[in-house]
């Protein structure tokens, strides 16, 4: 049976595994992700399940002299325990593990294979970060798709032409098992290596964005970062990112960030602060109906000031004639509140100062 180019046998407690080892030059990364292992697998099926084998796995890890790239290959299913043992040994020196959709696919498949191969204990790996999750959080507003090919082209500025699509990997491997050779196997293995190298550069780019150190960030980028930070519990970083987004003088994302901040201020009990913010936003985002409605709602329900809320709604009807009919029920309700409270709009005075 044909052995792919560059692979050699390495001893494991479960027999020999086929491994190719290389050290590649690595350009300076800023920031440097540190001692992280990057993993990408090729499998016999794209939907997982107990019958899906991992027939190739590439592990990249930055080291002092460059990038260590180890790739494992399964020449026949009987050598699976050795492949899994060698894989765990490659992950062991790292303090972190990064994949692209590995939380949903690669790691579950590997855990299943570990059990099916009757390995001792459990598959042990460092703390995991799924780069696909970060890409979706930070860049979904910029990309119609978040697959690795699109990410390479749009974020890394890297376009490659694979002679064989990765979707054909199972078919290529089965041809290899049947005939002992497949002309496309080398292309699939190279595809696997290139995928994992891309993850190293992608991780550094995402870390720079998470630190807010990307000088090209606009309001939409800061808004995405702020939302992500809040979801992860990093409230201080989330506030900073949202304030940066709201600091832009125009745009839907800047207005959305300002509204987000105003809601947070209300939840914290700072009604006056939210009122001042929304009043300033009305000046900067005069064409955004959401801002006017948010201030009217704040005045009506939080500050108990239907008179001023009515003024805001009437002004919105003048500025947004296309929404005038939609706003009419709210205007009528506010008028009734004003009359009940003060007997007339002119005589009503709020008890809460500005």
Secondary structure, 3 states (H helix, E strand, C coil): CCCCCCCEEEEECCEEEEEEEEEECCCCCCCCCCCEEEEEEEECCCCCCCCCCEEEEEEEEEECCEEEEEEEECCCHHHHHHHHHHHHHHHHCCCEEEECCCCCCHHHHHHHHHHHCCCCCCCCCCEEEEHHHHHHHHHCCCCCCCCHHHHHHHCCCCCCCCCCCHHHHHHHHHHHHHHCCCCCHHHHHHHHHHHHHHHHHHHHHHHHHHCCCCCCCCHHHHHHHHHHHHHCCCHHHHHHHHHHHHCCCCCHHHHHHHHHHHHHHHHCCCHHHHHHHHHHHHHHCCCCHHHHHHHHHHHHHHCCCHHHHHHHHHHHHHHCHHHHHHHHHHHHHHHHHHHHHHCCCCCCCCCCCC
